[in-house]
């Protein structure tokens, strides 16, 4: 028996130690940070299936369960939340800013097989700093998947740019004037949209979602969140209720999210209403997001 405790008989690799003492638990939308990657180009891995995420059954397009495009954006947001802490960045996140998001190929989520086996899809998200000379804070993110079913190959599904706004000390002269000006400008824009739609009748959300199902976009309870809407010419406004996602989760438990994919998806349904009105009644999926800012709180 080694009574001399000055000698260590235990050897553990860096990867084993970093995995065992990891800072963040498994996130049901992001998985785990891969300790084999670096904080300069981090990577997250997780396995997607309908058993762990039953709300995926509520997003059906043309008869297929499709992982919502907003899910990639929510994954990138949760990744930024972790990497800011891993890099020990000072300050507190106030906003997440996402731009130029390209949805190149959807993830078709496999359903339970006749033998009761539930297949999953391995998903990886990577972040890498933009290599520019102007001190850019933007990170490039990409989402890939690997499914042993079918071709058994890697596919890229989404790419885009993301950054965060950190809180800063209040300027003694300006105070919070700039932030208040931005908020008031958004409010004025919203008031203008409401006013322009004032003369048109409001649309029944239940009828809208029923018509969506008939045209191929079959959304369940966690994705039918619009409670009121009104359209003008090429614009409109709507009220959206936050869905009760935990109710359909295993043991009614949902990990914290800045914003859940089903809610972010529902916020885009107004664009679907406008598309159906102005363009076509065909099934619809987003393929590009130009610019999105989401508050951290």
Secondary structure, DSSP 8 states (H G I E B T S, - for coil): ----TTS------HHHHHHHT-SS--BTTTBEE-TTS-SSS-EEEEEE-TTT-GGGGGEEETTEEB--HHHHHHHHHHHHHHHHHHTT--S-EEEEEEEEEEE-S--B---B-TTS-B--EEEEEEEEE---SS----EEEEEEEE-TTTT--EEEEEEEEEEEEE----BTTTBTHHHHHHHHHHHHHHHHHHHHTTTS-EE-HHHHHHHHHHHTEEE-GGG--EEEEEE-SS-EEEEE----GGGGSGGG-----SS-HHHHHHHTHHHHHHHHHHT--S-----EEEEEEEE--
